[in-house]
Amino acid sequence: MDTSIPAAVMPPLCYGHLQLTRTGFNPTVDDVIEARDILTDLGIGSRKIPIEIALMILSLGYYHPRQSSIKELEAIYEADEFWRPGPEASIAGLYLTAATLSVPDTIARAKSITFQMKAADQGWADFGGDGTYDNSHTWYETSILRPQSESTATTIINTNMENFRTPGEARDYLRSHGWDMVESNGTVVWRVHNNVTACREYRHYRVDWVAGIPTEVDDPRAMGDGQGFLELLRQDDVVTLWARAEQQAWVNKIQEATIEIEYEVL
């Protein structure tokens, strides 16, 4: 029996700029509520449209509020920045953040999230895996930052935050600025996607997670499934995208990234 992991489809080369996957009119929560109320007012008596059907109609029309964040700035993260005897090397850089909607969870909740990265590694590897996700040591993770209180949380600015050896080691710094990292199953990060090993050309990586629907992962070396991530998002949280690299001489190069969060009005 062949128990090997199937190879993931090679992501496309990325020559232009990343584009948001959701464009056009972006309704507010109030817009959706108003449209829902208009639909439920149609008809007479028992023949009025139930609220569940009204929300289904709006969902089929992709009438959802969304938050998005996009960054176009080349950044290079070298694992050797945090080299130590062993030898060991690892780095975590906060590249991009996206704020969640400032509305209670009883009104709207996160329905889906999409991450996109235009990135590459250093373009060579000593121990094989070229052109696959085997032996990949540059990748992306996400975490959820939650304000400790309304009065102490300060704005997280990507370019002003120093690099750390791991995202977990950034926790004390974040707490000193009024934020904490949400834990799940003993960790504060979810893996998003890896770079193709020894690929110096910039490629387009995309990951979609949908609440309540298991993510199909053809190759677990390539991407994470985001289990439980969306369900943990709360009002005024911040979603982060960390660029990671580990082992000596490994370098993560990222030129652009996007985060898009879509909401379901209840």
C-alpha positions in Angstrom: 0.0 0.0 0.0 1.3 3.4 -0.9 1.3 5.6 2.2 3.2 8.6 0.7 1.7 12.0 0.9 0.4 13.2 -2.6 2.2 16.1 -4.1 0.4 19.4 -3.9 -0.3 21.4 -7.1 2.4 23.8 -7.8 1.1 27.3 -7.1 1.3 29.8 -10.0 4.1 32.2 -10.5 3.1 35.7 -9.4 4.2 38.5 -11.8 1.7 41.2 -11.0 0.2 42.5 -7.8 -2.1 40.5 -5.7 -5.8 41.3 -6.0 -8.5 41.0 -3.4 -10.8 38.0 -4.0 -13.9 40.0 -3.1 -14.5 43.3 -4.8 -17.5 45.5 -5.6 -19.9 47.0 -3.1 -19.1 46.1 0.5 -22.3 46.4 2.6 -22.1 47.4 6.3 -23.8 45.4 9.0 -26.6 48.0 9.0 -27.0 47.6 5.2 -27.5 43.9 5.6 -30.0 44.3 8.5 -32.0 46.8 6.4 -32.1 44.4 3.4 -33.1 41.5 5.7 -35.9 43.6 7.2 -37.2 44.6 3.7 -37.3 41.0 2.7 -39.1 39.8 5.9 -41.7 42.6 5.4 -42.7 41.2 2.1 -46.0 39.2 2.0 -49.0 39.2 4.3 -49.4 37.4 7.6 -48.2 33.8 7.6 -47.0 34.3 4.0 -44.2 36.7 5.0 -40.6 35.6 4.3 -39.1 34.0 7.4 -35.9 35.6 8.6 -34.0 32.4 7.9 -35.0 32.5 4.3 -34.2 36.2 4.0 -30.7 35.6 5.3 -30.3 32.7 2.9 -31.3 34.9 0.0 -28.7 37.5 1.0 -26.1 34.9 1.4 -26.8 33.5 -2.1 -26.3 37.0 -3.4 -22.9 37.3 -1.5 -24.3 40.3 0.4 -21.9 40.1 3.3 -19.9 42.7 5.2 -16.1 42.2 4.9 -12.9 43.5 6.3 -9.7 43.4 4.2 -6.1 44.4 4.6 -3.4 44.4 1.8 0.3 45.2 2.0 2.8 45.7 -0.9 6.2 45.9 0.7 9.1 43.5 0.2 10.4 42.1 3.4 13.2 39.5 4.0 13.3 37.3 7.1 16.5 35.4 7.8 16.4 32.6 10.3 20.0 33.3 11.2 18.9 36.5 12.8 18.2 34.4 15.9 21.0 31.8 15.5 22.2 30.0 18.6 24.5 27.1 19.3 23.2 23.7 18.3 23.0 25.1 15.7 19.5 26.4 15.8 18.0 29.3 13.8 14.4 30.6 13.6 12.6 33.9 13.0 9.1 35.2 13.1 8.2 38.6 11.6 4.8 40.2 11.8 4.1 41.2 8.2 0.4 42.1 8.1 -2.6 42.6 10.4 -6.4 42.9 9.8 -8.9 44.1 12.3 -12.2 42.3 12.9 -15.5 44.1 12.8 -16.4 46.1 15.9 -19.8 44.6 16.4 -21.0 42.0 19.0 -20.8 38.3 18.1 -24.6 38.2 18.5 -25.1 40.5 15.5 -22.4 39.2 13.1 -19.8 36.5 13.1 -16.8 35.6 10.9 -18.0 33.4 8.0 -14.7 32.9 6.0 -11.2 34.2 5.8 -8.8 34.3 2.8 -5.0 34.7 3.0 -2.8 35.4 0.0 0.9 35.7 -0.2 3.4 36.6 -3.0 6.6 35.0 -1.7 9.6 32.8 -2.1 12.4 31.3 -0.2 16.2 31.6 -0.7 16.1 29.4 -3.9 18.2 26.5 -2.8 18.3 23.7 -0.3 21.1 21.3 0.9 18.9 18.4 1.6 16.6 18.1 -1.4 12.9 18.7 -1.8 13.4 21.2 -4.6 10.1 22.2 -6.3 7.9 20.4 -3.6 6.9 21.1 0.0 9.2 18.4 1.3 12.0 20.0 3.4 10.3 23.4 3.3 11.5 25.6 6.2 9.8 29.0 5.2 6.1 29.4 5.9 3.3 31.6 7.2 1.3 31.4 10.4 -1.6 33.4 11.7 -2.7 34.3 15.2 -5.5 36.2 17.0 -4.6 39.2 19.1 -7.2 40.2 21.6 -7.3 43.5 23.5 -6.8 43.0 27.2 -9.0 46.1 27.8 -10.3 49.0 25.8 -8.1 51.5 27.7 -4.8 49.7 27.4 -4.7 48.3 23.8 -2.6 50.4 21.4 -2.5 50.2 17.6 -0.4 47.4 16.3 1.7 48.8 13.4 3.4 46.1 11.3 6.5 48.0 10.4 7.1 49.1 14.0 7.2 45.7 15.6 10.5 44.0 16.0 11.2 40.4 14.9 11.2 37.5 17.3 12.5 34.0 17.3 8.9 32.6 17.4 5.4 34.2 17.5 5.0 32.8 21.1 8.1 34.8 22.2 6.4 38.0 21.0 3.7 37.5 23.7 5.3 39.6 26.4 5.9 42.4 24.0 2.3 42.3 22.9 1.0 42.2 26.4 3.0 45.3 27.2 1.0 47.1 24.5 -2.4 45.9 25.7 -2.8 42.8 23.6 -2.7 39.0 24.2 -2.6 36.0 21.9 -5.6 33.7 21.8 -4.7 30.1 22.6 -6.1 27.0 21.1 -5.0 23.4 21.8 -1.8 24.7 23.5 -0.6 26.9 20.7 -1.1 30.6 19.7 -0.7 30.1 15.9 -2.3 28.3 13.0 -0.2 27.3 10.0 -1.4 29.0 6.8 0.9 27.9 4.0 4.5 26.9 3.2 6.8 28.2 0.4 7.8 25.7 -2.2 11.2 24.4 -1.3 14.2 26.0 -3.1 12.0 28.1 -5.3 13.5 31.6 -5.9 10.6 32.7 -8.2 7.8 34.5 -6.4 4.7 32.4 -6.3 1.0 33.1 -5.4 -0.2 31.2 -2.4 -3.8 31.3 -1.3 -5.7 29.7 1.6 -9.4 29.8 2.2 -11.0 28.8 5.5 -14.8 28.7 6.0 -16.5 28.4 9.3 -18.2 25.0 9.9 -16.7 23.5 6.7 -13.6 21.3 7.0 -10.7 22.5 4.8 -9.6 20.0 2.2 -5.8 19.7 2.5 -4.3 17.6 -0.3 -0.8 17.9 1.1 -0.4 18.7 4.9 3.2 19.8 4.2 1.8 22.6 2.1 -0.9 24.3 4.2 -2.9 24.2 7.4 -6.7 23.6 7.8 -7.5 26.5 10.2 -9.5 24.3 12.5 -11.3 26.4 15.1 -9.8 29.7 14.0 -12.9 31.5 12.7 -15.0 30.3 15.6 -12.6 32.0 18.0 -12.7 35.4 16.4 -14.4 38.1 18.5 -15.3 41.8 18.3 -12.2 44.0 18.0 -9.7 41.2 17.6 -6.8 41.5 15.2 -5.7 38.8 12.8 -2.0 38.6 12.1 0.1 37.1 9.4 3.6 36.0 10.5 6.4 35.2 8.1 8.5 32.3 9.4 11.9 30.7 8.6 13.9 28.1 10.5 17.2 26.3 10.2 20.5 27.9 9.2 20.6 30.0 6.0 16.9 29.7 5.3 15.3 33.0 4.2 11.7 33.9 3.7 11.1 36.6 1.1 7.6 38.2 0.9 6.6 41.0 -1.4 2.8 41.2 -0.8 0.0 39.7 1.2 -3.7 40.1 1.8 -6.2 39.1 4.5 -9.9 39.2 3.8 -12.6 38.4 6.5 -16.2 37.9 5.4 -19.0 38.1 7.9 -22.4 36.5 8.3 -25.1 38.7 9.9 -27.3 36.8 12.3 
